[in-house]
């Protein structure tokens, strides 16, 4: 007899977009009464964030050979990051459950035989955007790929906290970025370069970088001497910081979809983002944001100045983004995964409602 319907596997270090999406899905499934477990890396934020709901957490070192037995007798395995694909494949080869892989990044998959076996062995590969699906299909047409977009986080906003944050930068036009400080992916150096170029000519603009990460020290050193850049570090009240911004920027070098964009759109923020990966699938140029080339601080600054000087455009883009984000909630994402689970298990999963 199966212990759980679904066993999620995410042994990533830290807490980034993929971990947030894993948490959102687990929470939505819990609301619907789906028995589930989570295999995750020891002493990482994801397990601690799920202590308030009914999900069994099994912590491991991250070694695939440790992940395999931790999966137990689940009916279905759901892999949420690339490190654990091979563990799910091994478990399946040993007579275990079918497995689903969610692919969240737009970088190429390793070109070796084992990778092809593991992806072909998946009952379904889920891509978070059509552009990510195209990469997987081009790499191996034998994979079974479906697109399920990520969901917004539904961040709460505390009006009192918003007032406190806003009071720190009175009369400033706040340009914000929320994300792990991973410069190779997120391109935060271009935000800092844009800040440097406008420090004296446009002193009304202030830049907020919300989040922490491995590149925090490097980026702080890069911004040394700039009075118009603030690093907040990791914060729990992301919704409050989004709410206080005037515009949101995501100048990434690569991006699966950039799920934080949905959260920014929920706050009616006009967006400036790089046309990379799945971003153009949700940020439509001059409809709900402005798209720029990656690695282009000049285009980034031009877009920022354009939005600063055109309140009507900011409002139009922000309202359009809010309407679009309403279709990309965590609940909507969960329903699509429930359909996939049901197809693979050959039955509807009985739920208690949402």
C-alpha positions as CSV (number, residue, x, y, z in Angstrom):
1,X,0.0,0.0,0.0
2,X,1.3,3.5,-0.9
3,X,2.2,5.8,1.9
4,X,1.5,8.9,-0.1
5,X,0.0,9.9,-3.4
6,X,2.8,12.3,-4.3
7,X,6.4,12.5,-3.0
8,X,8.0,15.8,-4.0
9,X,11.8,15.9,-4.3
10,X,13.8,19.2,-4.1
11,X,17.2,19.0,-2.6
12,X,18.4,22.4,-3.7
13,X,20.4,24.6,-1.3
14,X,18.8,27.9,-0.2
15,X,15.4,29.2,-1.1
16,X,14.9,30.6,-4.6
17,X,12.1,30.7,-7.1
18,X,12.0,27.0,-7.7
19,X,11.7,26.4,-3.9
20,X,9.0,29.0,-3.6
21,X,7.1,27.3,-6.4
22,X,7.6,23.9,-4.7
23,X,6.2,25.3,-1.5
24,X,3.2,26.9,-3.2
25,X,2.3,23.6,-4.9
26,X,2.6,21.6,-1.7
27,X,0.4,24.1,0.2
28,X,-2.2,24.1,-2.5
29,X,-2.3,20.2,-2.6
30,X,-2.5,20.2,1.2
31,X,-5.6,22.4,1.0
32,X,-7.1,19.8,-1.3
33,X,-6.3,16.9,1.1
34,X,-3.8,15.2,-1.1
35,X,-1.4,12.9,1.0
36,X,2.1,14.0,0.2
37,X,5.7,14.0,1.4
38,X,8.7,16.1,0.7
39,X,12.3,14.9,0.3
40,X,14.6,17.9,0.8
41,X,18.2,18.7,1.8
42,X,18.9,18.9,5.5
43,X,19.0,22.3,7.3
44,X,17.6,24.3,4.3
45,X,14.8,26.8,4.4
46,X,12.2,24.8,2.5
47,X,11.5,22.2,5.2
48,X,11.2,24.9,7.9
49,X,8.7,26.8,5.8
50,X,6.3,23.8,5.7
51,X,6.1,23.1,9.4
52,X,2.6,24.5,9.7
53,X,0.9,22.1,7.2
54,X,0.3,18.4,7.1
55,X,3.2,17.1,4.9
56,X,5.8,14.6,6.0
57,X,9.3,16.1,5.5
58,X,12.2,13.7,4.9
59,X,15.6,15.4,5.1
60,X,18.6,13.9,3.2
61,X,22.1,14.9,2.4
62,X,21.4,15.4,-1.3
63,X,23.2,12.3,-2.5
64,X,21.0,10.5,-5.0
65,X,21.5,7.2,-3.2
66,X,20.1,8.8,-0.1
67,X,17.1,10.2,-2.0
68,X,16.0,6.9,-3.4
69,X,15.0,5.2,-0.1
70,X,13.6,8.4,1.3
71,X,10.9,8.4,-1.5
72,X,9.2,5.5,0.3
73,X,6.2,3.9,-1.3
74,X,4.6,7.0,-3.0
75,X,2.4,6.4,-6.0
76,X,4.1,9.3,-7.9
77,X,7.3,11.2,-7.6
78,X,7.6,14.8,-8.6
79,X,11.1,16.2,-9.1
80,X,11.4,20.0,-8.8
81,X,15.1,20.5,-9.6
82,X,17.7,18.9,-11.9
83,X,19.9,17.3,-9.2
84,X,17.3,14.8,-8.3
85,X,16.2,13.6,-11.7
86,X,18.7,10.7,-11.5
87,X,17.4,9.6,-8.1
88,X,13.8,9.4,-9.4
89,X,15.0,7.5,-12.5
90,X,16.9,5.0,-10.2
91,X,13.8,4.6,-8.0
92,X,11.6,4.0,-11.0
93,X,14.0,1.4,-12.5
94,X,13.9,-0.5,-9.1
95,X,10.2,-1.0,-9.6
96,X,9.1,2.2,-8.0
97,X,6.6,4.9,-9.0
98,X,6.4,6.9,-12.2
99,X,8.0,10.4,-12.0
100,X,7.3,13.9,-13.2
101,X,10.1,16.4,-13.8
102,X,9.5,20.1,-13.6
103,X,12.1,22.0,-15.7
104,X,12.4,25.6,-14.5
105,X,15.5,26.9,-16.3
106,X,16.3,27.7,-19.9
107,X,19.9,26.5,-20.0
108,X,20.7,23.3,-22.0
109,X,20.6,19.9,-20.4
110,X,23.8,17.9,-20.2
111,X,24.6,16.0,-23.3
112,X,25.2,12.5,-22.0
113,X,23.5,9.1,-22.2
114,X,22.3,9.0,-18.6
115,X,20.6,12.4,-18.9
116,X,18.7,11.2,-21.9
117,X,17.6,8.0,-20.2
118,X,16.4,9.9,-17.1
119,X,14.4,12.4,-19.1
120,X,13.0,9.8,-21.5
121,X,12.0,7.7,-18.5
122,X,9.9,10.4,-17.0
123,X,6.2,9.9,-17.3
124,X,6.0,13.7,-18.0
125,X,8.4,16.6,-18.2
126,X,6.8,19.8,-17.3
127,X,8.3,23.1,-18.5
128,X,7.4,26.4,-16.9
129,X,7.2,28.2,-20.3
130,X,6.9,27.3,-24.0
131,X,10.5,28.5,-24.5
132,X,11.7,26.1,-21.9
133,X,9.7,23.3,-23.5
134,X,11.3,24.0,-26.9
135,X,14.8,23.7,-25.3
136,X,13.9,20.3,-23.9
137,X,12.3,19.0,-27.1
138,X,15.2,20.2,-29.2
139,X,17.6,18.4,-26.9
140,X,15.6,15.1,-27.0
141,X,12.4,14.9,-29.1
142,X,11.6,11.6,-27.3
143,X,10.7,13.4,-24.1
144,X,7.0,13.9,-23.2
145,X,6.8,17.7,-22.5
146,X,3.9,19.7,-21.1
147,X,3.8,23.4,-20.2
148,X,2.6,24.5,-16.8
149,X,3.3,28.1,-15.9
150,X,4.5,28.9,-12.4
151,X,2.1,30.7,-10.0
152,X,2.1,34.0,-8.2
153,X,2.9,33.8,-4.5
154,X,-0.1,35.8,-3.3
155,X,2.1,37.9,-1.0
156,X,0.3,39.7,1.8
157,X,0.8,43.5,2.2
158,X,0.9,45.3,5.6
159,X,0.0,48.9,5.1
160,X,1.9,49.9,8.2
161,X,5.1,48.2,7.0
162,X,4.7,49.8,3.6
163,X,4.5,53.3,5.2
164,X,7.7,52.5,7.2
165,X,9.6,51.4,4.1
166,X,8.4,54.3,2.1
167,X,9.5,56.7,4.8
168,X,13.1,55.7,4.3
169,X,13.1,57.1,0.8
170,X,10.7,60.0,0.8
171,X,10.1,61.7,-2.6
172,X,12.2,59.1,-4.4
173,X,11.2,57.2,-7.5
174,X,11.8,53.6,-6.4
175,X,13.1,51.1,-8.9
176,X,13.1,47.6,-7.4
177,X,14.4,44.1,-8.0
178,X,13.5,41.0,-6.0
179,X,15.6,37.9,-6.4
180,X,18.6,35.8,-5.4
181,X,21.8,37.8,-5.8
182,X,23.1,35.6,-8.6
183,X,24.7,37.9,-11.1
184,X,25.4,35.4,-13.8
185,X,21.7,34.6,-14.1
186,X,19.9,37.7,-12.9
187,X,22.3,40.4,-14.2
188,X,22.1,42.7,-11.1
189,X,25.4,44.3,-12.2
190,X,23.4,46.1,-15.0
191,X,21.1,47.6,-12.3
192,X,24.1,48.9,-10.5
193,X,25.6,50.3,-13.8
194,X,22.2,52.0,-14.5
195,X,22.3,53.5,-11.0
196,X,25.9,54.8,-11.6
197,X,24.9,56.4,-14.8
198,X,22.0,58.3,-13.4
199,X,23.3,59.1,-9.9
200,X,24.0,62.8,-10.5
201,X,21.7,63.5,-13.5
202,X,18.6,61.9,-11.9
203,X,19.0,62.1,-8.1
204,X,15.3,61.4,-7.6
205,X,15.7,57.7,-8.6
206,X,16.6,55.2,-6.0
207,X,17.3,51.5,-6.6
208,X,16.3,48.7,-4.2
209,X,17.8,45.2,-4.5
210,X,15.7,42.9,-2.3
211,X,17.2,39.5,-1.5
212,X,20.4,37.7,-0.6
213,X,22.8,35.3,-2.3
214,X,26.3,34.1,-3.2
215,X,27.1,37.3,-5.1
216,X,26.0,39.8,-2.5
217,X,29.5,40.8,-1.5
218,X,30.6,41.2,-5.1
219,X,27.6,43.4,-5.9
220,X,28.0,45.5,-2.8
221,X,31.6,46.1,-3.8
222,X,30.4,47.0,-7.3
223,X,28.0,49.5,-5.9
224,X,30.5,51.0,-3.4
225,X,30.2,54.8,-3.3
226,X,26.7,54.9,-4.8
227,X,24.1,56.6,-2.6
228,X,21.2,55.6,-4.8
229,X,21.4,51.8,-4.3
230,X,20.2,49.9,-1.2
231,X,20.6,46.2,-0.5
232,X,18.0,44.9,1.9
233,X,19.2,41.4,2.2
234,X,16.7,38.5,2.5
235,X,13.3,39.6,3.7
236,X,10.2,37.7,4.6
237,X,7.8,40.6,3.8
238,X,8.4,40.6,0.0
239,X,4.9,41.9,-0.6
240,X,5.5,45.0,1.4
241,X,8.6,45.8,-0.6
242,X,6.9,45.2,-4.0
243,X,4.0,47.4,-2.9
244,X,6.3,50.3,-2.2
245,X,8.0,50.3,-5.6
246,X,7.2,52.5,-8.6
247,X,8.5,50.0,-11.2
248,X,10.1,46.5,-11.2
249,X,13.2,45.5,-13.1
250,X,14.5,42.1,-14.1
251,X,17.5,42.4,-16.4
252,X,18.3,38.7,-16.4
253,X,20.9,37.0,-18.7
254,X,18.8,33.9,-18.6
255,X,15.5,33.0,-17.1
256,X,13.1,30.1,-17.2
257,X,10.1,32.3,-16.6
258,X,10.9,34.6,-13.7
259,X,7.9,33.8,-11.4
260,X,8.5,37.0,-9.3
261,X,7.1,38.8,-12.3
262,X,3.7,37.5,-11.5
263,X,4.0,38.9,-8.0
264,X,5.1,42.3,-9.3
265,X,2.2,42.3,-11.7
266,X,-0.2,41.5,-8.8
267,X,1.0,44.8,-7.3
268,X,0.2,46.7,-10.5
269,X,3.8,47.4,-11.2
270,X,5.0,48.3,-14.7
271,X,7.9,46.0,-15.5
272,X,11.2,46.3,-17.4
273,X,12.7,42.9,-18.2
274,X,15.1,41.2,-20.5
275,X,13.7,39.3,-23.5
276,X,15.3,36.0,-22.4
277,X,13.9,32.5,-21.8
278,X,10.2,32.5,-21.0
279,X,10.0,36.1,-20.0
280,X,8.4,37.3,-23.3
281,X,5.7,34.7,-22.7
282,X,4.3,36.8,-19.8
283,X,5.8,40.3,-20.3
284,X,4.4,41.6,-23.5
285,X,6.3,44.7,-24.8
286,X,4.4,47.9,-24.3
287,X,1.3,45.9,-23.1
288,X,2.2,45.1,-19.5
289,X,5.9,46.0,-19.5
290,X,8.9,47.0,-21.5
291,X,11.3,44.4,-22.9
292,X,15.0,45.1,-23.4
293,X,18.1,43.2,-24.6
294,X,20.1,41.4,-21.9
295,X,23.4,42.9,-20.8
296,X,22.3,46.3,-21.8
297,X,22.4,48.9,-19.0
298,X,21.8,51.7,-21.5
299,X,18.4,50.1,-22.6
300,X,17.6,49.5,-18.9
301,X,18.2,53.1,-18.0
302,X,16.3,54.4,-21.0
303,X,13.3,52.3,-20.1
304,X,13.4,53.4,-16.4
305,X,13.5,57.0,-17.4
306,X,10.7,56.5,-19.9
307,X,8.4,55.0,-17.2
308,X,9.5,57.6,-14.6
309,X,8.4,60.4,-17.0
310,X,5.1,58.8,-18.1
311,X,2.8,58.1,-15.2
312,X,-0.1,57.2,-17.6
313,X,2.1,54.5,-19.2
314,X,3.0,53.1,-15.8
315,X,-0.6,52.9,-14.8
316,X,-1.6,51.3,-18.1
317,X,1.1,48.7,-18.0
318,X,0.5,48.0,-14.3
319,X,-3.2,47.5,-14.8
320,X,-2.7,45.2,-17.7
321,X,-0.2,43.2,-15.7
322,X,-2.6,42.8,-12.8
323,X,-5.2,41.4,-15.2
324,X,-2.8,38.9,-16.7
325,X,-1.5,37.8,-13.3
326,X,-5.0,36.8,-12.3
327,X,-4.7,33.8,-14.6
328,X,-1.4,32.6,-13.1
329,X,-2.2,31.9,-9.4
330,X,-0.8,29.1,-7.3
331,X,-4.3,27.6,-7.3
332,X,-4.4,27.5,-11.1
333,X,-1.0,25.9,-11.2
334,X,-2.1,23.3,-8.7
335,X,-5.2,22.4,-10.7
336,X,-3.0,21.8,-13.8
337,X,-0.7,19.5,-11.9
338,X,-3.7,17.6,-10.5
339,X,-4.8,16.9,-14.0
340,X,-1.3,15.6,-14.9
341,X,-1.2,13.4,-11.7
342,X,-4.7,12.1,-12.5
343,X,-3.7,11.2,-16.1
344,X,-0.6,9.3,-14.9
345,X,-2.3,7.5,-12.1
346,X,-5.3,6.6,-14.2
347,X,-7.8,8.1,-11.7
348,X,-8.9,11.4,-10.3
349,X,-7.3,12.2,-7.0
350,X,-10.0,12.7,-4.4
351,X,-9.7,16.1,-2.8
352,X,-11.4,17.9,0.1
353,X,-11.8,21.0,-1.9
354,X,-9.8,24.2,-2.1
